[in-house]
Every structure is written in C-alpha cells, then in structure tokens.
C-alpha cells in the first residue's frame, strides 16, 4: 500500500550532519506527495491535511533531541502562503528555535516542487509549533542535554 509519504534519511547541503536539533540547523525531515483523497473538488489539498503533515514533520527534531516521546502543546503560528495541489511534491524543513526545560519550539517551512517538466519550487506553508517531552504516563519530563 502506497501511503504517499516517506521519511528521508538524507539531509540537504545546507544542513549540518548533526542530529542534535540545535537551533539554526534547518533539516529536511519529511517529503510527501498529496493524493486525490487529500483534496477538495477543486483539486486543492485540504488545509487540515497539510496541518497534520506539518505536525508530523515538526515532531521529528524534538523527538530526536529529547530522546523519546513528545506531544504537541501549541501551534503558535500557522500561515498558508499558497495552495497545494495534487501532484505537488512537498518538502518539510524544520529548525529548532527554542529548547526549554521540558519543551522544544520548532519552525517548519513547507516547499512545493511543481511542474516537473518546467520545475519551480515555492514556499506554501510555514508554522511554529511547541512540543513537550513526556514520559510513559504522559507527564512532562526534563530534556537532558
């Protein structure tokens, strides 16, 4: 079954090979191609679907940095810059912007690759989200350095 998405193990040239999730390290964390089931009757991808993908992408670095389970506690800002269409290949880049005692804030930028024959890339969405590291009981736990 093709789910339409894959996590990438490679990073772009502008990212450090470190997986520490330190601030200012933009990292490619997810690539996904929306399918027809993700679109409305006009062929535009549902905003809620994009938000879910941003949440998944945004959690990658906090989970790595905290070495465990994290949960979303806030969507601080979410901006849809351009519509997303069926066939766009979306790349999600995350940057850790703040590390607290139990929380990590991440900036996520989403770019769409369009028209493979005449390729152009546009930023379609960006967001700031905060995650909290949690233990097995769902209680906040400290992030160890």
C-alpha positions in Angstrom: 0.0 0.0 0.0 1.5 3.4 -1.0 0.8 5.9 1.7 2.2 8.8 -0.4 4.9 9.8 2.0 8.4 8.8 3.1 10.8 10.0 5.8 14.2 10.8 4.3 17.4 9.7 5.8 19.4 12.3 3.8 19.8 16.0 4.6 20.2 18.9 2.2 23.5 20.5 1.7 22.6 23.5 3.9 22.0 21.3 7.0 24.7 20.1 9.4 25.2 16.3 9.7 24.5 16.6 13.4 21.2 15.2 14.7 21.3 17.2 17.9 18.5 19.5 16.8 20.4 22.6 18.0 19.0 26.0 16.9 19.7 27.2 13.3 20.1 23.8 11.8 17.4 23.5 9.1 16.9 19.9 8.3 14.7 18.1 5.7 12.5 15.9 7.9 9.7 14.8 5.6 8.7 14.6 1.9 5.2 13.8 0.9 3.1 13.9 -2.3 -0.6 14.5 -1.6 -3.1 12.1 -3.2 -6.5 12.8 -4.7 -8.2 11.7 -1.4 -6.4 14.6 0.3 -8.0 17.2 -2.0 -11.4 19.0 -2.3 -13.5 19.0 -5.5 -11.3 21.8 -7.0 -8.1 19.7 -6.6 -6.7 21.9 -3.7 -5.3 20.0 -0.8 -7.2 20.3 2.5 -5.6 22.7 5.0 -6.2 20.2 7.8 -4.2 17.5 5.9 -1.3 20.0 5.5 -1.5 20.9 9.2 -1.3 17.2 10.1 1.8 16.7 7.9 3.4 19.8 9.5 2.7 18.4 12.9 4.4 15.1 12.0 7.4 16.9 10.4 7.7 19.3 13.3 7.9 16.5 15.9 10.9 14.8 14.3 13.6 17.0 15.8 12.1 17.4 19.2 11.7 13.6 19.5 15.3 13.2 18.5 16.6 15.9 20.8 14.6 14.7 23.8 15.3 11.1 23.0 11.8 10.0 23.4 8.1 10.7 23.2 6.9 14.2 22.6 3.4 15.7 22.3 2.2 18.9 20.6 1.2 21.5 23.1 0.8 24.6 20.9 0.6 25.7 17.3 2.0 29.2 17.8 1.6 30.3 14.2 0.4 28.7 11.0 0.5 30.5 7.6 -0.8 29.1 4.4 1.1 31.1 1.7 -0.1 29.3 -1.4 -2.5 26.5 -2.3 -1.2 23.0 -2.6 -2.3 20.8 -5.5 -2.4 17.1 -6.3 1.0 16.2 -7.8 3.0 18.8 -5.8 6.0 17.2 -4.1 6.2 18.7 -0.6 9.4 19.1 1.3 9.2 19.9 5.0 12.2 21.6 6.7 12.4 22.0 10.4 14.5 24.2 12.6 14.7 24.1 16.4 14.2 27.7 17.6 14.0 27.2 21.4 14.8 24.5 23.9 13.3 24.8 27.4 13.4 22.5 30.4 10.6 20.2 29.0 9.6 21.9 25.7 11.1 22.5 22.3 9.8 25.0 19.8 10.2 24.3 16.1 9.8 26.4 12.9 8.6 24.3 9.9 8.8 25.5 6.3 7.0 23.7 3.5 8.1 23.9 -0.1 6.2 22.5 -3.2 8.0 21.3 -6.3 5.7 21.9 -9.2 5.5 21.0 -12.8 8.4 18.5 -13.2 8.9 19.4 -16.9 9.4 23.1 -16.0 10.3 22.7 -12.3 9.8 25.5 -9.9 9.8 25.5 -6.1 7.5 27.7 -4.0 7.1 28.1 -0.2 3.5 27.1 0.5 3.3 27.0 4.3 5.2 27.9 7.4 4.5 27.3 11.1 5.8 27.5 14.6 4.9 24.6 17.0 5.8 23.7 20.5 6.3 20.2 21.7 6.7 18.8 25.3 8.8 15.8 26.1 6.6 13.3 28.0 7.2 10.0 29.9 5.2 6.8 29.7 2.4 8.2 31.8 2.1 11.3 29.6 3.7 13.6 32.2 6.2 16.3 31.2 9.8 15.2 31.6 13.1 17.2 31.5 15.0 17.3 28.3 18.5 16.1 29.0 21.4 17.9 27.4 
